[in-house]
């Protein structure tokens, strides 16, 4: 029995690792050229007017080439802390998105950040969507 368990254990561990990787990518998008973007669709729930709404985008570069990006917010109430930078090979960069809730209407709000991305071989765009309910404080 112990001998059989030793033979099966590596396959079980591989299966568990694959399941963990799959579950981590459900809320993110993996591009065929090796860049993973997490936080593309975020619902912040209820946010009191006057409190800052914060969301984060994570760019994970799984390639051997650097990936350049530019993050463009949708309006004047939305800002990004790292609007223009590079993700080094095999590194992660977090972009913090801040929304000034004093500048938005009460109720459901939808904001987006347009990401322009480029590697040595291609360039592309990706939208990140942020939703929240602005309530009176």
C-alpha positions in Angstrom: 0.0 0.0 0.0 2.8 2.4 0.9 4.6 1.6 -2.3 1.6 2.4 -4.3 1.1 5.7 -2.5 4.7 6.7 -3.3 4.0 6.0 -7.0 0.8 8.0 -7.1 1.8 10.9 -4.8 3.7 12.9 -7.5 0.7 12.7 -9.8 -1.7 13.8 -7.0 0.6 16.8 -6.2 0.8 17.7 -9.9 -3.0 17.6 -10.1 -3.4 19.8 -7.0 -0.9 22.3 -8.4 -2.7 22.4 -11.7 -6.1 23.0 -9.9 -4.6 25.8 -7.8 -3.1 27.5 -11.0 -6.5 27.2 -12.8 -8.4 28.7 -9.8 -6.0 31.6 -9.6 -6.5 32.5 -13.3 -10.4 32.5 -13.2 -10.5 36.2 -12.3 -7.6 37.2 -14.6 -6.7 37.0 -18.2 -3.7 35.1 -19.6 -2.5 36.2 -23.0 -1.0 33.7 -25.4 2.2 35.7 -25.4 2.8 35.2 -21.6 1.3 38.2 -19.8 -1.3 37.6 -17.1 -3.5 40.6 -16.0 -5.4 40.2 -12.7 -8.2 42.5 -11.6 -9.7 43.2 -15.0 -13.3 43.1 -13.6 -13.7 44.4 -10.1 -16.9 45.1 -8.1 -16.0 47.3 -5.0 -19.5 47.0 -3.5 -20.8 50.0 -1.6 -18.4 53.0 -1.1 -19.4 56.0 1.0 -19.3 59.3 -0.8 -16.0 61.0 0.2 -14.2 57.8 0.9 -11.7 56.8 -1.7 -12.4 53.8 -3.9 -9.3 51.8 -4.6 -8.8 48.9 -7.0 -5.6 47.1 -8.1 -4.4 45.7 -11.4 -1.6 43.2 -11.4 0.5 42.6 -14.5 2.5 39.4 -14.4 5.1 39.0 -17.1 5.9 35.3 -17.6 8.1 35.9 -20.7 11.8 36.5 -21.3 11.0 40.0 -22.8 10.1 43.2 -21.0 6.5 44.4 -21.5 5.8 48.2 -21.6 2.5 49.6 -20.5 0.5 52.8 -20.3 -2.6 53.0 -18.2 -5.2 55.6 -19.2 -8.1 56.3 -16.8 -11.6 56.9 -18.1 -12.3 60.3 -16.6 -11.0 63.0 -14.2 -12.3 61.3 -11.1 -10.1 58.2 -11.7 -6.3 58.2 -11.4 -3.5 55.6 -11.5 -0.4 55.6 -9.5 1.8 54.0 -12.1 0.6 55.3 -15.5 3.6 54.4 -17.6 6.2 51.7 -16.8 7.7 48.4 -17.8 7.2 44.9 -16.4 10.5 43.1 -16.3 10.7 39.5 -17.4 9.3 37.1 -14.7 8.2 40.0 -12.6 4.9 41.4 -11.3 3.8 45.1 -11.2 0.8 46.4 -9.3 -1.1 49.4 -10.6 -3.3 51.1 -8.0 -6.4 52.8 -9.4 -8.0 55.5 -7.2 -11.5 57.0 -7.7 -12.5 60.3 -6.1 -16.0 59.5 -4.9 -16.7 63.2 -4.3 -16.7 63.6 -8.1 -19.2 60.8 -9.0 -22.9 60.7 -8.8 -24.7 58.6 -6.1 -25.7 55.1 -7.2 -24.0 52.6 -9.4 -20.9 53.8 -11.1 -18.8 52.2 -13.8 -15.2 53.2 -14.5 -12.6 51.8 -16.7 -8.8 52.0 -17.2 -7.5 51.3 -20.7 -4.1 49.5 -20.7 -1.9 49.9 -23.7 0.7 47.0 -23.7 3.7 46.3 -25.9 6.4 43.7 -26.0 9.3 43.3 -28.4 7.0 41.3 -30.7 3.5 42.9 -30.5 1.2 45.5 -29.0 -2.4 45.3 -27.8 -5.0 46.9 -25.6 -7.0 45.7 -22.6 -9.8 47.4 -20.6 -10.1 47.0 -16.9 -13.7 47.6 -15.5 -14.4 48.8 -12.0 -18.0 49.0 -10.6 -19.2 50.4 -7.3 -22.2 51.8 -5.6 -21.6 55.3 -4.2 -23.7 55.9 -1.1 -24.3 59.1 0.9 -22.0 59.3 3.9 
